[in-house]
């Protein structure tokens, strides 16, 4: 018998969020708009000074966002990652547990907690600068099958792939504990750095792969119809979900291919965490045995709701409506 339906694995990062314009990005941020670049703590501090105005703080990290979203839908969840022993680390832990997730699998490091600065432009796009902090100190030798014991499904964020030895340890331990496994490819930078690792894992067998259009294109190194990307990923034997933002998604498994319609947002405030929320909704349906179109529809529901708020967290007042809609979609 499992204690948890879902264990998320990734970097427990505190999100800092601020609205900026494109001129600010051009003047103060190097690299592609919409991308994620690893920086150090001093770089984060410098950006905070340059932004000046209001900066929001929320519990974040890709797999953590997915795990928290699934928990709010009623999935039994836990999370594996390393947090700091500073005030930020304590706040992260408290927020996570308050959201209904088990906190017993967290590991601690005597260094500051990781942070991610999300610079949100008027079009709702977010450009990320991340300092991993304590999360970066998680070592492969610390990961064992015991971390996954009692969990049914492990959801792994792509940002772990920047450390292939750690990613290998996580996947091996999850499989040894009997977990099914999903991976969200996270960003085109991750894919560019880890294409060989991703293909090796696809050949070994992944149960679910999440990618957006940029990530799928980077993986296969071509432009193509997104349905073709979904079919090609699913040909490895698992479920493939290719997310297209406001245009919905394609989901494939074996000979199945489903076009998932988007849920139109009344307004777009911030796209931070939208893909993570989509994965949360999908996994809620998938782990309950819902048909793939229903699981995808729940993903679209959560993704649409997330972009209407600053940051990855959906405010408490909206969850009763979302849970009712998700339950109805799952029941068919």
N, C-alpha and C positions, 0 to 999 in steps of 0.2 A: 504493500500500500504506500502511495506517495503522500508526502506531507505538503508538497508544493506542485502546482501545475507548471510553474514557470520560474526558472532562475535566470536572471539577467547577469551578464558578465561584461564588464567594461571599466571605463575610467570615471570614478565618482568626482565630477567636476561641479563647482559652484559657478552658475552662469551670472555674468554681468551683462546688462542689456542697456543700450542707449540708441536713441534716434540721431542719425547724422545725415548730411546730404552727400551727394556724389563729389562735390568739391572737397569735402573733408577727406574722403577716401583718397582722392587724387593727391592731396597735399601730404597726408600723414601715413598712408598704408601702402606698402609695396605688395605685389602679387595680384592675382586675378580677383575681380569682384565676385563674391559668392563662394570663394574658396575657403579652405582652412589651412592655416600655417601654424606650426609649433613655434613658440617664442619662450623667452624666460620671464621671470617674475618682474624684472625691471622694465621690460617692454610693456607688460600689462599696466604697471604703475604709470608709465609715461603716457599711455593712451588715456588712462583715467584723468590725468592732469589736462591733457589736450581737449578732451571732450568737455570737461568743466561742469556741465549741467547735471540734471537728474540721471542717476544710474540705478536701475532696478537690479535686485539680486534674487535668484531663484535656484533651487536644486536642479542640476542638469547633468549632462553626459548622455550620449545617444542611447545606450542600452538601458540606462537608468530611466530616461524619459519613457521608453517603451514599457519597462517594468512597472513604473508608476501608473501609466495610463491603463495597463491591463488590470492592475490592482483596483483602480477606481471603478472598473467595470465588474469587479467581483472575482477576478482570478486570484487564486492563492499563489502569492509570489514571495521570492526572496532574491537577494542580490549579492554577487561576489565582486569585490573590488577593494582597493586600499584607500583609506581616508587619513587625513592628518590629525595630529593631536592638538591643533590650534583651535581657536574659537570657530573658525569657518568649518573645520572638520566636525566639531560638536554640533553646529547648526545643521550641517548636512545630514548627519545621522538622525537628529531629532525630527527633521522635516520628513525624512524618508519613512521613519516608523509611524509618524503621525498620519501619513497618507494611507496606512494600512498594510505596509510591507514588512515582512520579517527582516530584522537587522542582525541576525546571529551569524551571518556569513561574511560580514565586513571584516577586513584586516586593518590594522593601524600601523602608521609610521610616524616617528618623532620628527616630522618635518611639516611645513605648511600644506594645507589642502590644495588641490588643483583648482584652477579657475579658467574660465573661458569668456572672453570679451566678445559679445555679439554686437556688431555695428550694423544697425538696421537703417536702410535707405528708404526714401518715400515710396518706392515701388514694392516694398515689403521684402526685398532681398536682404539676406544677412551674410556678412563677411566675418569670419571667425578667426580670432587669434587666441591660441590656447597654451597655457602653461600647465603641464600635467602634475607638477608638485608631487604629493604623496603617491598618486596613482602610478607615477613613473618608477617607483621603487619596488613595485610588485615583481617578484622574481619567479621564474619558471619552477624552481625547486619548492616554492611555497604552495603550489597548486597540486592537489591530489584528488582522487576519486571521492574521498570523504567530503570535499567541499560541495559535491553534487548529489550526495546520497539523499534519497527521499524526494528528488526532483524528477519530474516527468520530461520536461523539455528545457533545453538551454538555448538562450538567445544571446548571441555574441555580437558585439559591435565591431565594425570594420576598423576602427581606429587602433584596436589591439594589433592589427597586422603590421603596423610600423615596427613592432617587436616580434619577428617571426618565431623566435624560440618560445616566447610567452604564449603566443597564439597556438603553437603546436601543443604546448603543455595543457592549455585549456581544452582544446578539442579532444585530445587523448583522454583526459580525465573525465570529461563529460560522457564520452562514448563508453569508457570503462564502467561508469556508474549506471549505464543503461539509458541515458538521456537521448532523445531525438535532438537534432541540432538545427538551428537557423542562424544565418549570418546576414547582417545588413552591411552592404559594401561601403556605406558612409559618405564617401566623397571621391571625386575623380582623382585627387591626389593619392588617396589610399590605393586605388586600383592601379595607378601608374607605378606605385612602389612595390606592389605585391601581386602582380598578374600571375607569376609562376606559382605562387603559394595558392592563390584562389583556384587556378585550374587543377592543381594537384588535389585539393580538397573536393572539388566537384567530381573528380574521377573516383575518389575514395567514397564519396557519398554524403551529400548534404540534404537534409529533409526539406528545408525551405531556404531560398535565396531571395533577398530583397535588393533591388537596384533601382536607381532612377535613370532617366534617359542619358545623362552625362556619364554616369558610372558604367552603364551597359556599353555605351559607345567606346569608352576608354578600355574596357575589358576586351572587346572584340576588335578594337582598333579600326573601326569603320563607322560610317553613317548608314543607317538602315531603318526600315519600318520597325517600330517598337514591338509589334506582334512577333516579328521574326526573332528579335532578341529574346523574347519570352520563350518561344519554341526552342531556341538553341540552348538556353540555360536549362530548360526542362528535359532536354534530351539526355542530360546526365543522370536522370532518374528521380529527381525530387520535384518540388513545387517551385515555380519561378514567378515572382511578382515584379513586374517592371512598372514603376510609378512614373506618372507623367504630370505631376503637380495638379494644376487646375484643369487639366484635360483628362483626369482619371487614371486608369491603369490597365495593363494587360496581365492576366494570370494564366499560366499554363501548367498542365500536369499530364504526362503521357500524351494521349491524343486530344485531351481537353484543351480548349483555348477560349478564354472569356474576356470580353471587353467590359471593364468596370467603369460605369458612368461616374463622373464627378458629382459631388454635392456642392452646389454653387454657394460661395460665401457671400454674405451681404456686403462685407467690406474686407479688405486685406490690410491688416495692421503690421504683421510680422510673420515671416515664414519659418522662423526658428522652431525646430522640433516637429514640423508638420509631417515629415517622413517617418519620424519615430512614432508619432501618434498613429499614423496609418498602419504601421507594423503592429502596434498595440491592438488596434481594432481587429486587424486580420487574425492575429494570434488568438484573440478571444474567441472568434468564431471557429477557427481551425481546430483549436484544442477541445472544442465542444462538438466536433464532428459536423459542423455546418457545411453545406455545399460551398464550393469555392466562390461562386458569385455572391453568396450571402456574406461570407467572411470578407470579401473585397468591399462590399457595400458598407460594412461596419468600419473598415479602414477609411473609406472615403468620408464617412460621417465624422470620424475623429479628426482626420486631417483638415477638413473644412472648418471645424469648430476651432481648432488650434490657431489657424492663421488670423482669426478675428480678435486675438488677444496678444499682448506683448509677452514674449517668451514662450516656453514650451508648455507651461502649466495652464490648464483650463480652470477658471474660477469655480469654486465649490457650487455656486448656485445653479450651474448648468448641468451638473452631473445627473440629477434625477431624470431629467428629460432624455439625456444621452443613454443612460442605462436602460430606460424603457424602450427606446428605439432599437438599441442593440439586441435586447432580449427578443423583441418582436421579429427582427430580421433573422436571428438564429433559429427561432421556432418555425420560421417559414410561414 
